[in-house]
Amino acid sequence: MKTTAILFVAMALVLAACGGSDDEAATTTAAPTTTAAPETTTTAAPETTTTTEAASFIPSGDPEMDAVANAYMVAFDSTTGYDTKLPYVEDLTGLEETVAKYMEQGETMGGVTIAVTGVVVNADTADITYDLLFNNNPIYPDLSGTALLIDDGWVVPRTEFCDMMASARVPCPAE
């Protein structure tokens, strides 16, 4: 409606500007005929699948919290091998084959990683919250775990590491 009124006023101004001199015969012009605006139709957008990328760990600036997060990220990253995991898992002795199978399993999933969402340090233990990702997609959110402070730094307890490996169908051998 507003558009029609504005159009009518604009047409009137144009016609007035185009008018002749006073000695010309006066002419009248009928208002332009207006038509209703065409109806608009809305169609739903096609359904799409989106990939939600998990937030990467942002260092907190607290070296202890960052060390805990790093231990978990390395320990549960399916692209890191035994030697890389060694300093981050409590007593990884005898788990070379488990780590190798976890790497293979991770490859079939497009990679297994974690996104750390929280760390609380309590003297020589730490509580960690994280999301487990397959192919950079958070599949299991809000998981929790514990880290231990040993002489060499923060580590994932062997029991937690083996529990995760069992979940990935590559259990640790019996001790």
C-alpha positions as CSV (number, residue, x, y, z in Angstrom):
1,M,0.0,0.0,0.0
2,K,2.8,2.4,0.9
3,T,4.6,1.6,-2.4
4,T,1.4,2.5,-4.3
5,A,1.0,5.8,-2.5
6,I,4.6,6.7,-3.1
7,L,4.3,5.8,-6.7
8,F,1.2,7.9,-7.1
9,V,2.8,11.0,-5.5
10,A,5.9,10.5,-7.7
11,M,3.8,10.3,-10.8
12,A,1.8,13.4,-9.9
13,L,5.1,15.3,-9.4
14,V,6.4,14.2,-12.7
15,L,3.2,15.2,-14.5
16,A,3.2,18.6,-12.8
17,A,6.7,19.2,-13.8
18,C,5.9,18.3,-17.4
19,G,2.9,20.7,-17.5
20,G,2.9,23.4,-20.1
21,S,2.6,27.2,-19.8
22,D,-0.4,29.0,-18.4
23,D,-1.8,29.8,-21.9
24,E,-2.1,26.1,-22.8
25,A,-5.4,24.5,-22.3
26,A,-5.7,22.7,-19.0
27,T,-5.7,19.0,-19.3
28,T,-6.5,16.5,-16.7
29,T,-4.8,13.2,-16.4
30,A,-6.4,10.2,-14.8
31,A,-4.5,8.6,-12.0
32,P,-2.5,5.6,-13.2
33,T,-4.1,2.3,-12.8
34,T,-2.5,0.1,-10.2
35,T,-2.4,-3.6,-10.0
36,A,-1.9,-5.7,-6.9
37,A,1.5,-6.9,-6.3
38,P,2.0,-10.5,-7.3
39,E,1.6,-13.0,-4.5
40,T,4.9,-14.3,-3.2
41,T,5.4,-17.9,-2.4
42,T,7.8,-19.4,0.0
43,T,9.4,-22.7,-0.5
44,A,11.3,-24.5,2.2
45,A,15.0,-24.7,1.7
46,P,16.2,-28.2,0.9
47,E,17.3,-30.1,4.0
48,T,21.0,-30.1,4.4
49,T,23.4,-32.0,6.7
50,T,25.8,-29.8,8.5
51,T,29.0,-30.7,10.1
52,T,29.5,-29.2,13.5
53,E,33.1,-28.6,14.1
54,A,34.1,-28.9,17.8
55,A,36.0,-26.1,19.4
56,S,39.6,-26.6,19.6
57,F,41.3,-26.3,23.0
58,I,42.3,-22.8,23.7
59,P,45.2,-22.6,26.1
60,S,44.1,-21.2,29.4
61,G,47.3,-19.5,30.2
62,D,47.6,-21.7,33.3
63,P,50.4,-24.2,32.6
64,E,48.9,-26.9,34.9
65,M,45.5,-26.8,33.2
66,D,47.1,-26.7,29.7
67,A,49.4,-29.7,30.6
68,V,46.3,-31.7,31.7
69,A,44.5,-30.9,28.5
70,N,47.5,-31.7,26.4
71,A,48.0,-35.1,28.1
72,Y,44.4,-36.1,27.3
73,M,44.5,-34.7,23.7
74,V,47.7,-36.7,22.9
75,A,46.6,-39.9,24.7
76,F,43.3,-40.2,22.9
77,D,44.3,-38.8,19.5
78,S,44.1,-41.8,17.1
79,T,46.9,-40.3,15.0
80,T,49.6,-40.3,17.7
81,G,51.7,-43.4,18.0
82,Y,52.9,-45.3,21.0
83,D,56.2,-43.3,21.5
84,T,54.2,-40.0,21.4
85,K,51.6,-41.3,23.9
86,L,54.3,-42.8,26.2
87,P,54.8,-39.7,28.4
88,Y,51.1,-39.0,28.7
89,V,49.7,-42.3,29.8
90,E,50.4,-43.8,33.2
91,D,52.4,-47.1,32.6
92,L,51.9,-47.7,28.9
93,T,54.1,-50.7,29.1
94,G,52.9,-53.6,26.9
95,L,50.2,-51.6,25.1
96,E,52.1,-51.1,21.8
97,E,49.7,-53.4,19.9
98,T,46.6,-51.7,21.5
99,V,47.9,-48.3,20.4
100,A,48.5,-49.6,16.9
101,K,45.0,-51.1,16.6
102,Y,43.5,-47.8,18.0
103,M,45.3,-45.9,15.2
104,E,43.8,-48.3,12.6
105,Q,40.4,-48.1,14.2
106,G,40.6,-44.3,14.3
107,E,41.5,-44.2,10.6
108,T,38.3,-46.0,9.7
109,M,36.4,-43.3,11.7
110,G,38.1,-40.4,10.0
111,G,40.2,-39.8,13.1
112,V,39.4,-39.9,16.8
113,T,40.3,-36.8,18.9
114,I,39.0,-35.0,21.9
115,A,38.1,-31.4,22.4
116,V,38.8,-30.3,26.0
117,T,36.0,-28.2,27.4
118,G,37.1,-27.8,31.0
119,V,39.9,-28.6,33.5
120,V,40.0,-28.3,37.3
121,V,43.3,-28.9,39.0
122,N,43.2,-30.2,42.6
123,A,46.8,-30.5,43.8
124,D,48.1,-33.8,42.3
125,T,44.8,-34.8,40.5
126,A,42.7,-33.0,37.9
127,D,39.2,-33.3,36.6
128,I,38.7,-32.9,32.9
129,T,35.6,-32.5,30.8
130,Y,35.9,-33.2,27.0
131,D,34.0,-34.1,23.9
132,L,35.0,-37.2,21.9
133,L,35.1,-36.5,18.2
134,F,35.0,-38.8,15.2
135,N,36.2,-37.0,12.0
136,N,36.1,-33.7,13.9
137,N,32.4,-34.1,14.8
138,P,31.5,-34.3,18.5
139,I,29.9,-37.7,18.9
140,Y,30.1,-38.1,22.7
141,P,29.9,-34.7,24.5
142,D,30.5,-33.9,28.1
143,L,32.7,-36.9,29.0
144,S,34.8,-36.6,32.1
145,G,38.0,-38.0,33.3
146,T,40.8,-37.6,35.8
147,A,44.5,-36.9,35.3
148,L,47.3,-37.7,37.7
149,L,50.4,-35.6,38.5
150,I,53.5,-37.8,38.6
151,D,57.2,-36.9,38.7
152,D,57.3,-36.4,34.9
153,G,54.1,-34.4,34.6
154,W,50.3,-34.9,34.0
155,V,49.2,-38.3,32.7
156,V,46.0,-40.2,31.9
157,P,45.6,-43.1,34.3
158,R,46.1,-46.5,32.7
159,T,42.7,-47.6,33.7
160,E,41.0,-44.7,31.9
161,F,43.2,-45.2,28.9
162,C,42.2,-48.9,28.7
163,D,38.5,-48.1,29.3
164,M,38.6,-45.8,26.3
165,M,40.5,-48.4,24.2
166,A,37.9,-51.1,25.2
167,S,35.1,-48.6,24.0
168,A,37.0,-48.4,20.7
169,R,37.0,-52.2,20.5
170,V,40.8,-52.5,21.0
171,P,41.0,-53.5,24.6
172,C,44.2,-53.5,26.5
173,P,45.7,-57.0,27.3
174,A,45.1,-58.4,30.8
175,E,47.9,-57.5,33.1
